[in-house]
Amino acid sequence: MPRPYARRLASGRVWFSCPACPPMRKRSDGRGGQGNGETTLVQIFVRDNNVDQALKALKKKMQREGNFREMKRHVHYEKPSEKRARQQAEAVRRARKLARKRAQREGLLPAPKPRGR
């Protein structure tokens, strides 16, 4: 997996981005998403020359946005039948999670255990 790279801006700030990340494009209506081809990169600023903290924040942001999953998916060609099967499995997973959350709210299932950090 490609490593993110840093570029120093004229303002003295450092811009981190990942070369293999699928670029986010703005939609034609200006709300983001797919559209007119303008790209926005993941942007993290380094404070007090603390690059480790900035890399950690970058990885967390990319993980949250699904960039790592997207990069892995684009490594090899995905046949349309495989894509449909994957999307169907994701939909089933989402529906099960929603049903589980609803059952927990209604008291039919015990609440999830708190995660310790």
N, CA, C and O atoms as a MOPAC input file, in Angstrom:
PM7 MOZYME 1SCF
protein

 N      0.84100 1    -1.16700 1     0.00000 1
 C      0.00000 1     0.00000 1     0.00000 1
 C      0.89300 1     1.23900 1     0.00000 1
 O      1.85300 1     1.30100 1     0.76800 1
 N      0.60000 1     2.21100 1    -0.83400 1
 C      1.45900 1     3.39500 1    -0.90600 1
 C      1.39500 1     4.21500 1     0.37800 1
 O      0.37000 1     4.28200 1     1.05500 1
 N      2.52600 1     4.83100 1     0.68200 1
 C      2.60300 1     5.65900 1     1.88200 1
 C      2.18100 1     7.08200 1     1.55100 1
 O      2.42700 1     7.56400 1     0.44500 1
 N      1.55100 1     7.75000 1     2.49500 1
 C      1.21800 1     9.15500 1     2.27100 1
 C      2.49100 1     9.98700 1     2.16600 1
 O      3.51800 1     9.62000 1     2.73700 1
 N      2.43500 1    11.08000 1     1.45700 1
 C      3.60600 1    11.93500 1     1.35500 1
 C      3.24800 1    13.32800 1     1.86500 1
 O      2.08200 1    13.72300 1     1.88600 1
 N      4.28200 1    14.06000 1     2.27300 1
 C      4.08300 1    15.40000 1     2.82700 1
 C      4.69100 1    16.41700 1     1.87400 1
 O      5.69200 1    16.14800 1     1.20900 1
 N      4.06800 1    17.58900 1     1.81900 1
 C      4.56700 1    18.68100 1     0.99400 1
 C      4.45800 1    19.95700 1     1.81800 1
 O      3.40100 1    20.25600 1     2.37500 1
 N      5.54600 1    20.70300 1     1.89400 1
 C      5.53300 1    21.94100 1     2.66900 1
 C      4.93600 1    23.06200 1     1.82900 1
 O      5.36600 1    23.30000 1     0.70000 1
 N      3.94300 1    23.74700 1     2.38600 1
 C      3.28900 1    24.85400 1     1.69800 1
 C      4.05200 1    26.14600 1     1.94300 1
 O      4.90000 1    26.20900 1     2.83200 1
 N      3.75800 1    27.16900 1     1.16300 1
 C      4.42700 1    28.45400 1     1.30400 1
 C      4.15700 1    29.08000 1     2.66900 1
 O      4.96900 1    29.85100 1     3.18100 1
 N      3.00400 1    28.74000 1     3.25600 1
 C      2.64800 1    29.30400 1     4.55800 1
 C      3.42600 1    28.64600 1     5.69900 1
 O      3.30100 1    29.06300 1     6.85100 1
 N      4.22700 1    27.62100 1     5.39000 1
 C      4.98900 1    26.92400 1     6.41500 1
 C      4.27900 1    25.68200 1     6.92300 1
 O      4.86600 1    24.88900 1     7.65900 1
 N      3.03600 1    25.50600 1     6.54200 1
 C      2.29600 1    24.32200 1     6.95900 1
 C      2.69700 1    23.14100 1     6.09000 1
 O      3.26800 1    23.31500 1     5.01300 1
 N      2.39700 1    21.94500 1     6.56400 1
 C      2.71600 1    20.73000 1     5.81400 1
 C      1.41500 1    20.11000 1     5.34400 1
 O      0.47000 1    19.97700 1     6.12200 1
 N      1.36100 1    19.73200 1     4.08700 1
 C      0.18300 1    19.12500 1     3.47600 1
 C      0.47100 1    17.64600 1     3.29600 1
 O      1.42100 1    17.28900 1     2.59900 1
 N     -0.32600 1    16.77500 1     3.90600 1
 C     -0.19800 1    15.33700 1     3.73900 1
 C     -1.25300 1    14.86800 1     2.77200 1
 O     -2.40500 1    15.29400 1     2.84500 1
 N     -0.87000 1    13.99600 1     1.86700 1
 C     -1.85200 1    13.38000 1     0.98900 1
 C     -1.32600 1    12.01700 1     0.57400 1
 O     -0.14100 1    11.71800 1     0.72500 1
 N     -2.21400 1    11.20800 1     0.05600 1
 C     -1.85300 1     9.86100 1    -0.36300 1
 C     -2.01200 1     9.78000 1    -1.87600 1
 O     -3.09600 1    10.05700 1    -2.38900 1
 N     -0.95300 1     9.40400 1    -2.61000 1
 C     -1.01900 1     9.41800 1    -4.07100 1
 C     -2.00800 1     8.42100 1    -4.65300 1
 O     -2.53300 1     8.65400 1    -5.74100 1
 N     -2.27800 1     7.32200 1    -3.96600 1
 C     -3.16200 1     6.30800 1    -4.53100 1
 C     -4.59400 1     6.43700 1    -4.04000 1
 O     -5.44800 1     5.63300 1    -4.41500 1
 N     -4.87100 1     7.43300 1    -3.20900 1
 C     -6.22300 1     7.62000 1    -2.70300 1
 C     -7.12800 1     8.05000 1    -3.84000 1
 O     -6.75000 1     8.89300 1    -4.65400 1
 N     -8.31600 1     7.48000 1    -3.90000 1
 C     -9.22800 1     7.95300 1    -4.93100 1
 C     -9.62800 1     9.38000 1    -4.60900 1
 O    -10.11500 1     9.64000 1    -3.50800 1
 N     -9.44000 1    10.31300 1    -5.52800 1
 C     -9.76200 1    11.71200 1    -5.21600 1
 C    -11.26000 1    11.90400 1    -5.06500 1
 O    -12.05100 1    11.31300 1    -5.79900 1
 N    -11.63600 1    12.72800 1    -4.11500 1
 C    -13.03400 1    13.09400 1    -3.93500 1
 C    -13.32800 1    14.20200 1    -4.93800 1
 O    -12.56800 1    15.16500 1    -5.03100 1
 N    -14.38900 1    14.08200 1    -5.66700 1
 C    -14.72300 1    15.07800 1    -6.67700 1
 C    -15.97100 1    15.83500 1    -6.24900 1
 O    -16.85900 1    15.28600 1    -5.59800 1
 N    -16.01900 1    17.09800 1    -6.62500 1
 C    -17.19900 1    17.90100 1    -6.34200 1
 C    -18.28700 1    17.55900 1    -7.34900 1
 O    -18.00800 1    17.27900 1    -8.51500 1
 N    -19.52100 1    17.58600 1    -6.88500 1
 C    -20.63300 1    17.34500 1    -7.79300 1
 C    -20.92800 1    18.60900 1    -8.56800 1
 O    -20.47500 1    19.69500 1    -8.20800 1
 N    -21.68700 1    18.45800 1    -9.62800 1
 C    -21.99800 1    19.61400 1   -10.46500 1
 C    -22.82500 1    20.64500 1    -9.71000 1
 O    -22.79300 1    21.82700 1   -10.05500 1
 N    -23.57300 1    20.21900 1    -8.67700 1
 C    -24.36300 1    21.18200 1    -7.92200 1
 C    -23.55000 1    21.82000 1    -6.79400 1
 O    -24.08700 1    22.60600 1    -6.01400 1
 N    -22.24900 1    21.48600 1    -6.70200 1
 C    -21.37000 1    22.13800 1    -5.74500 1
 C    -21.40100 1    21.55400 1    -4.33800 1
 O    -20.82100 1    22.13900 1    -3.42300 1
 N    -22.06500 1    20.41000 1    -4.14200 1
 C    -22.16500 1    19.85500 1    -2.79700 1
 C    -21.12900 1    18.76600 1    -2.51600 1
 O    -21.20600 1    18.12700 1    -1.46600 1
 N    -20.17900 1    18.53200 1    -3.39300 1
 C    -19.20700 1    17.45700 1    -3.21300 1
 C    -19.68600 1    16.20800 1    -3.93600 1
 O    -20.77100 1    16.21700 1    -4.51900 1
 N    -18.90100 1    15.12900 1    -3.91300 1
 C    -19.27000 1    13.89300 1    -4.58700 1
 C    -18.75700 1    13.87000 1    -6.01800 1
 O    -17.77100 1    14.53800 1    -6.33000 1
 N    -19.40700 1    13.11500 1    -6.88900 1
 C    -18.95800 1    12.97500 1    -8.27300 1
 C    -19.48500 1    14.13200 1    -9.11100 1
 O    -20.55900 1    14.66600 1    -8.83200 1
 N    -18.73600 1    14.51800 1   -10.13400 1
 C    -19.24700 1    15.58300 1   -10.98000 1
 C    -18.22500 1    16.22200 1   -11.87000 1
 O    -17.69600 1    15.57100 1   -12.77100 1
 N    -17.92800 1    17.49700 1   -11.63800 1
 C    -17.20000 1    18.29900 1   -12.60400 1
 C    -15.69200 1    18.06200 1   -12.62500 1
 O    -15.00000 1    18.75400 1   -13.37300 1
 N    -15.14600 1    17.13600 1   -11.85700 1
 C    -13.74200 1    16.79000 1   -11.97200 1
 C    -12.81900 1    17.54600 1   -11.03900 1
 O    -11.62000 1    17.26700 1   -11.03300 1
 N    -13.31000 1    18.48600 1   -10.25300 1
 C    -12.44700 1    19.15700 1    -9.29100 1
 C    -12.19600 1    18.19900 1    -8.12400 1
 O    -13.12400 1    17.57200 1    -7.61300 1
 N    -10.94700 1    18.09600 1    -7.71800 1
 C    -10.61900 1    17.14900 1    -6.65900 1
 C    -10.30300 1    17.87500 1    -5.36100 1
 O     -9.76800 1    18.98400 1    -5.35800 1
 N    -10.65000 1    17.21800 1    -4.25400 1
 C    -10.26600 1    17.71700 1    -2.93700 1
 C     -9.51800 1    16.59300 1    -2.24300 1
 O    -10.00200 1    15.46200 1    -2.20400 1
 N     -8.35900 1    16.88100 1    -1.70300 1
 C     -7.55300 1    15.87900 1    -1.03700 1
 C     -7.80500 1    15.90900 1     0.45700 1
 O     -8.34300 1    16.87700 1     0.99500 1
 N     -7.41100 1    14.83800 1     1.11300 1
 C     -7.44400 1    14.81600 1     2.56600 1
 C     -6.36000 1    15.76900 1     3.04100 1
 O     -5.22100 1    15.69400 1     2.58000 1
 N     -6.69700 1    16.65200 1     3.94700 1
 C     -5.75600 1    17.67800 1     4.37100 1
 C     -5.57600 1    17.61600 1     5.88000 1
 O     -6.54600 1    17.65800 1     6.63700 1
 N     -4.31700 1    17.51500 1     6.30700 1
 C     -3.95500 1    17.49300 1     7.72200 1
 C     -2.84400 1    18.50600 1     7.91600 1
 O     -1.89200 1    18.53700 1     7.13700 1
 N     -2.95100 1    19.32700 1     8.93300 1
 C     -1.90800 1    20.29600 1     9.23300 1
 C     -1.05700 1    19.80300 1    10.39200 1
 O     -1.57200 1    19.25200 1    11.36400 1
 N      0.25300 1    20.00800 1    10.27800 1
 C      1.19400 1    19.60200 1    11.32000 1
 C      1.34300 1    20.75200 1    12.30800 1
 O      1.64200 1    21.88300 1    11.92400 1
 N      1.13100 1    20.44500 1    13.58400 1
 C      1.27900 1    21.46600 1    14.61500 1
 C      2.55400 1    21.19800 1    15.40000 1
 O      2.81200 1    20.06100 1    15.79600 1
 N      3.33500 1    22.20900 1    15.62300 1
 C      4.55900 1    22.13400 1    16.44100 1
 C      5.51700 1    21.05600 1    15.94900 1
 O      6.15800 1    20.38900 1    16.76100 1
 N      5.62700 1    20.87400 1    14.63700 1
 C      6.51900 1    19.87800 1    14.02500 1
 C      6.27400 1    18.45900 1    14.52700 1
 O      7.19800 1    17.64500 1    14.54200 1
 N      5.05600 1    18.15100 1    14.93400 1
 C      4.70300 1    16.82600 1    15.43100 1
 C      4.13700 1    16.01300 1    14.26000 1
 O      2.92200 1    15.91100 1    14.08500 1
 N      5.05100 1    15.43600 1    13.46100 1
 C      4.66300 1    14.71100 1    12.25200 1
 C      3.98100 1    13.39300 1    12.59200 1
 O      3.07200 1    12.96600 1    11.88000 1
 N      4.41200 1    12.74000 1    13.67900 1
 C      3.80200 1    11.46100 1    14.05800 1
 C      2.31500 1    11.63500 1    14.35600 1
 O      1.49000 1    10.82700 1    13.93300 1
 N      1.98600 1    12.68600 1    15.08100 1
 C      0.58700 1    12.94200 1    15.40700 1
 C     -0.21000 1    13.25200 1    14.13300 1
 O     -1.35600 1    12.82700 1    13.99100 1
 N      0.40700 1    13.99400 1    13.21200 1
 C     -0.26900 1    14.33200 1    11.96500 1
 C     -0.51100 1    13.08200 1    11.11400 1
 O     -1.57700 1    12.93200 1    10.51600 1
 N      0.48200 1    12.18200 1    11.05900 1
 C      0.29800 1    10.93200 1    10.30000 1
 C     -0.80500 1    10.08700 1    10.91300 1
 O     -1.60000 1     9.47900 1    10.19600 1
 N     -0.85300 1    10.04700 1    12.23000 1
 C     -1.88900 1     9.28400 1    12.93000 1
 C     -3.27100 1     9.85000 1    12.58700 1
 O     -4.21200 1     9.09800 1    12.33200 1
 N     -3.38300 1    11.18500 1    12.58300 1
 C     -4.64800 1    11.82700 1    12.24600 1
 C     -5.02000 1    11.56200 1    10.79100 1
 O     -6.19000 1    11.34700 1    10.47600 1
 N     -4.01500 1    11.57700 1     9.89400 1
 C     -4.26500 1    11.31800 1     8.47900 1
 C     -4.79300 1     9.89700 1     8.27000 1
 O     -5.77000 1     9.68700 1     7.55200 1
 N     -4.14200 1     8.93600 1     8.90100 1
 C     -4.57900 1     7.55000 1     8.75700 1
 C     -5.99100 1     7.36300 1     9.29300 1
 O     -6.80000 1     6.65000 1     8.69900 1
 N     -6.28300 1     8.00500 1    10.41700 1
 C     -7.61800 1     7.90000 1    11.02200 1
 C     -8.67000 1     8.50100 1    10.09000 1
 O     -9.74500 1     7.92900 1     9.91000 1
 N     -8.36000 1     9.64600 1     9.50200 1
 C     -9.29200 1    10.31200 1     8.59600 1
 C     -9.53300 1     9.47300 1     7.34800 1
 O    -10.66700 1     9.33400 1     6.89000 1
 N     -8.44700 1     8.91300 1     6.79800 1
 C     -8.57600 1     8.08300 1     5.60000 1
 C     -9.35600 1     6.80800 1     5.90100 1
 O    -10.13700 1     6.34500 1     5.07000 1
 N     -9.14500 1     6.24100 1     7.08400 1
 C     -9.87700 1     5.03900 1     7.48800 1
 C    -11.36400 1     5.35200 1     7.59100 1
 O    -12.20500 1     4.58000 1     7.13200 1
 N    -11.68400 1     6.50600 1     8.20500 1
 C    -13.07700 1     6.90200 1     8.37900 1
 C    -13.76700 1     7.13800 1     7.03300 1
 O    -14.94100 1     6.80300 1     6.87200 1
 N    -13.05300 1     7.70700 1     6.07900 1
 C    -13.63900 1     7.99600 1     4.77800 1
 C    -13.65600 1     6.77700 1     3.85800 1
 O    -14.24600 1     6.83500 1     2.77900 1
 N    -13.02400 1     5.68200 1     4.25900 1
 C    -13.03800 1     4.46800 1     3.45100 1
 C    -12.01500 1     4.46000 1     2.33800 1
 O    -12.14900 1     3.69200 1     1.38600 1
 N    -10.98900 1     5.29900 1     2.43400 1
 C     -9.99300 1     5.36400 1     1.36400 1
 C     -9.15900 1     4.08700 1     1.28000 1
 O     -8.82100 1     3.64700 1     0.18100 1
 N     -8.82200 1     3.48600 1     2.42000 1
 C     -8.00500 1     2.26800 1     2.39800 1
 C     -8.78000 1     1.13700 1     1.72700 1
 O     -8.22600 1     0.38700 1     0.92300 1
 N    -10.05800 1     1.02200 1     2.06200 1
 C    -10.89500 1    -0.02300 1     1.45900 1
 C    -10.99400 1     0.20600 1    -0.05100 1
 O    -10.93900 1    -0.73600 1    -0.84100 1
 N    -11.14100 1     1.46700 1    -0.43200 1
 C    -11.24300 1     1.81300 1    -1.85500 1
 C     -9.93700 1     1.49900 1    -2.59100 1
 O     -9.96900 1     0.99800 1    -3.71400 1
 N     -8.78900 1     1.79000 1    -1.96800 1
 C     -7.49900 1     1.48700 1    -2.60500 1
 C     -7.34200 1    -0.00700 1    -2.81400 1
 O     -6.91500 1    -0.44700 1    -3.88100 1
 N     -7.68700 1    -0.79100 1    -1.79700 1
 C     -7.57400 1    -2.23900 1    -1.92600 1
 C     -8.48100 1    -2.75500 1    -3.03900 1
 O     -8.11900 1    -3.67400 1    -3.77200 1
 N     -9.65700 1    -2.15700 1    -3.15500 1
 C    -10.60700 1    -2.59500 1    -4.16700 1
 C    -10.10800 1    -2.30300 1    -5.57300 1
 O    -10.43400 1    -3.03800 1    -6.50600 1
 N     -9.31800 1    -1.23800 1    -5.74400 1
 C     -8.84800 1    -0.85200 1    -7.07000 1
 C     -7.51900 1    -1.50000 1    -7.44800 1
 O     -6.99500 1    -1.23700 1    -8.53000 1
 N     -6.96900 1    -2.33400 1    -6.58500 1
 C     -5.71000 1    -2.99900 1    -6.91500 1
 C     -5.92600 1    -3.95700 1    -8.08700 1
 O     -5.08600 1    -4.03300 1    -8.98400 1
 N     -7.03800 1    -4.68600 1    -8.08800 1
 C     -7.35800 1    -5.62700 1    -9.15900 1
 C     -8.72900 1    -5.30200 1    -9.72300 1
 O     -9.55500 1    -4.66600 1    -9.06700 1
 N     -8.95400 1    -5.74700 1   -10.94200 1
 C    -10.25000 1    -5.53200 1   -11.58000 1
 C    -11.31500 1    -6.34000 1   -10.85300 1
 O    -11.10100 1    -7.50000 1   -10.49900 1
 N    -12.44900 1    -5.71700 1   -10.64000 1
 C    -13.57300 1    -6.40400 1    -9.99700 1
 C    -14.66100 1    -6.60700 1   -11.04300 1
 O    -15.18800 1    -5.64900 1   -11.60800 1
 N    -14.98400 1    -7.86900 1   -11.28900 1
 C    -16.00600 1    -8.17200 1   -12.28000 1
 C    -17.35200 1    -7.61500 1   -11.81900 1
 O    -17.59700 1    -7.49600 1   -10.61900 1
 N    -18.21800 1    -7.27600 1   -12.76300 1
 C    -19.52600 1    -6.74300 1   -12.38300 1
 C    -20.31700 1    -7.68800 1   -11.46900 1
 O    -21.02700 1    -7.23200 1   -10.57200 1
 N    -20.19600 1    -9.00300 1   -11.69500 1
 C    -20.91500 1    -9.94900 1   -10.84100 1
 C    -20.34700 1    -9.93500 1    -9.41700 1
 O    -21.09300 1   -10.04300 1    -8.44300 1
 N    -19.02100 1    -9.80000 1    -9.30600 1
 C    -18.40500 1    -9.71800 1    -7.97500 1
 C    -18.80900 1    -8.41600 1    -7.28000 1
 O    -19.03900 1    -8.39100 1    -6.07100 1
 N    -18.89200 1    -7.34100 1    -8.05800 1
 C    -19.28700 1    -6.04500 1    -7.50200 1
 C    -20.71100 1    -6.10900 1    -6.95700 1
 O    -20.98300 1    -5.62400 1    -5.85900 1
 N    -21.63000 1    -6.71600 1    -7.73900 1
 C    -23.01400 1    -6.85000 1    -7.28200 1
 C    -23.09000 1    -7.69200 1    -6.01500 1
 O    -23.82200 1    -7.35800 1    -5.08300 1
 N    -22.32000 1    -8.80200 1    -5.98200 1
 C    -22.33300 1    -9.67600 1    -4.80300 1
 C    -21.79600 1    -8.93600 1    -3.58500 1
 O    -22.34000 1    -9.07800 1    -2.49000 1
 N    -20.73800 1    -8.14900 1    -3.75700 1
 C    -20.17200 1    -7.38100 1    -2.64700 1
 C    -21.16700 1    -6.33600 1    -2.15200 1
 O    -21.36300 1    -6.18400 1    -0.94600 1
 N    -21.79600 1    -5.61300 1    -3.08500 1
 C    -22.76900 1    -4.59400 1    -2.69700 1
 C    -23.96700 1    -5.20700 1    -1.98500 1
 O    -24.49000 1    -4.62400 1    -1.03500 1
 N    -24.40300 1    -6.37800 1    -2.43800 1
 C    -25.52100 1    -7.06900 1    -1.78900 1
 C    -25.13500 1    -7.48600 1    -0.37400 1
 O    -25.92700 1    -7.33600 1     0.55700 1
 N    -23.91300 1    -8.01300 1    -0.20800 1
 C    -23.45300 1    -8.42400 1     1.12100 1
 C    -23.35000 1    -7.21700 1     2.05100 1
 O    -23.69000 1    -7.31000 1     3.23100 1
 N    -22.87900 1    -6.07600 1     1.51900 1
 C    -22.80300 1    -4.85900 1     2.33500 1
 C    -24.19000 1    -4.39200 1     2.74600 1
 O    -24.38200 1    -3.94700 1     3.87700 1
 N    -25.15700 1    -4.48900 1     1.84200 1
 C    -26.52700 1    -4.07900 1     2.15800 1
 C    -27.12200 1    -4.97000 1     3.24900 1
 O    -27.79700 1    -4.48200 1     4.15500 1
 N    -26.86800 1    -6.28000 1     3.15600 1
 C    -27.36200 1    -7.21400 1     4.17300 1
 C    -26.72800 1    -6.88700 1     5.52100 1
 O    -27.41000 1    -6.89400 1     6.54600 1
 N    -25.41600 1    -6.59900 1     5.52400 1
 C    -24.71100 1    -6.25000 1     6.75200 1
 C    -25.29500 1    -4.98700 1     7.39400 1
 O    -25.50500 1    -4.92300 1     8.60600 1
 N    -25.55100 1    -3.98600 1     6.54500 1
 C    -26.13800 1    -2.73300 1     7.05900 1
 C    -27.52600 1    -2.97400 1     7.64000 1
 O    -27.85900 1    -2.44100 1     8.69800 1
 N    -28.34700 1    -3.78600 1     6.94200 1
 C    -29.70700 1    -4.05800 1     7.41900 1
 C    -29.68100 1    -4.80400 1     8.74600 1
 O    -30.46700 1    -4.50500 1     9.64500 1
 N    -28.77000 1    -5.78400 1     8.87100 1
 C    -28.65800 1    -6.52400 1    10.13500 1
 C    -28.23000 1    -5.62000 1    11.27600 1
 O    -28.74100 1    -5.72700 1    12.39100 1
 N    -27.28000 1    -4.72100 1    10.99000 1
 C    -26.81200 1    -3.79800 1    12.01800 1
 C    -27.94200 1    -2.87100 1    12.45600 1
 O    -28.11100 1    -2.61500 1    13.64800 1
 N    -28.71500 1    -2.36900 1    11.49500 1
 C    -29.83300 1    -1.49200 1    11.80300 1
 C    -30.88400 1    -2.22000 1    12.64800 1
 O    -31.41200 1    -1.66600 1    13.61200 1
 N    -31.17900 1    -3.47500 1    12.27100 1
 C    -32.14900 1    -4.25800 1    13.03200 1
 C    -31.64000 1    -4.53400 1    14.44400 1
 O    -32.41100 1    -4.49600 1    15.40300 1
 N    -30.33300 1    -4.81300 1    14.57200 1
 C    -29.75300 1    -5.06000 1    15.89100 1
 C    -29.84100 1    -3.81300 1    16.76600 1
 O    -30.19500 1    -3.90300 1    17.94200 1
 N    -29.52000 1    -2.65200 1    16.19800 1
 C    -29.60000 1    -1.39700 1    16.94800 1
 C    -31.03200 1    -1.10500 1    17.37400 1
 O    -31.27500 1    -0.66800 1    18.49900 1
 N    -31.98200 1    -1.35000 1    16.47000 1
 C    -33.39000 1    -1.11500 1    16.78000 1
 C    -33.85100 1    -2.03200 1    17.91500 1
 O    -34.56800 1    -1.59600 1    18.81500 1
 N    -33.43800 1    -3.30400 1    17.87100 1
 C    -33.81400 1    -4.25200 1    18.92100 1
 C    -33.19600 1    -3.85400 1    20.26100 1
 O    -33.81800 1    -4.03900 1    21.30700 1
 N    -31.98100 1    -3.31100 1    20.23700 1
 C    -31.35200 1    -2.85900 1    21.48100 1
 C    -32.08500 1    -1.66400 1    22.06100 1
 O    -32.25300 1    -1.56700 1    23.27700 1
 N    -32.52600 1    -0.74500 1    21.19600 1
 C    -33.27400 1     0.42600 1    21.67700 1
 C    -34.60900 1     0.02500 1    22.29000 1
 O    -35.05700 1     0.61800 1    23.27100 1
 N    -35.24600 1    -1.00000 1    21.69600 1
 C    -36.54800 1    -1.44800 1    22.18700 1
 C    -36.42000 1    -2.37300 1    23.38500 1
 O    -37.43100 1    -2.75500 1    23.97500 1
 N    -35.19200 1    -2.74300 1    23.75900 1
 C    -34.98300 1    -3.59100 1    24.93000 1
 C    -35.09000 1    -5.07300 1    24.66400 1
 O    -35.10200 1    -5.86300 1    25.60800 1
 N    -35.16800 1    -5.47900 1    23.40400 1
 C    -35.25600 1    -6.89800 1    23.07600 1
 C    -33.89800 1    -7.59100 1    23.17800 1
 O    -33.82600 1    -8.79800 1    23.40600 1
 N    -32.83200 1    -6.82300 1    23.01000 1
 C    -31.46600 1    -7.34200 1    23.12800 1
 C    -30.73700 1    -6.54300 1    24.19600 1
 O    -31.05000 1    -5.37300 1    24.41400 1
 N    -29.75800 1    -7.16500 1    24.87000 1
 C    -28.99200 1    -6.38300 1    25.85500 1
 C    -28.15000 1    -5.32600 1    25.15800 1
 O    -27.75700 1    -5.48900 1    24.00300 1
 N    -27.87800 1    -4.24600 1    25.87000 1
 C    -27.06000 1    -3.15300 1    25.33400 1
 C    -25.64000 1    -3.65900 1    25.06900 1
 O    -25.19000 1    -4.58600 1    25.74300 1
 N    -24.93700 1    -3.08400 1    24.12200 1
 C    -23.56200 1    -3.52500 1    23.85400 1
 C    -22.65300 1    -3.21200 1    25.02200 1
 O    -22.86600 1    -2.25500 1    25.76700 1
 N    -21.62500 1    -4.05100 1    25.16300 1
 C    -20.64500 1    -3.82500 1    26.23400 1
 C    -19.82400 1    -2.58700 1    25.92500 1
 O    -19.46200 1    -2.36400 1    24.77000 1
 N    -19.52100 1    -1.77200 1    26.93800 1
 C    -18.68800 1    -0.59400 1    26.68700 1
 C    -17.28000 1    -1.00500 1    26.30200 1
 O    -16.70600 1    -1.92400 1    26.88600 1
 N    -16.72800 1    -0.31200 1    25.31000 1
 C    -15.38200 1    -0.63400 1    24.84000 1
 C    -14.36900 1     0.10900 1    25.68200 1
 O    -14.45800 1     1.32800 1    25.82900 1
 N    -13.40600 1    -0.60900 1    26.23900 1
 C    -12.34800 1     0.00800 1    27.03900 1
 C    -11.20200 1     0.44300 1    26.14600 1
 O    -10.85900 1    -0.24100 1    25.18200 1
 N    -10.60700 1     1.59400 1    26.47300 1
 C     -9.46900 1     2.06600 1    25.66600 1
 C     -8.25600 1     2.20100 1    26.50300 1
 O     -7.20000 1     2.58600 1    26.00000 1

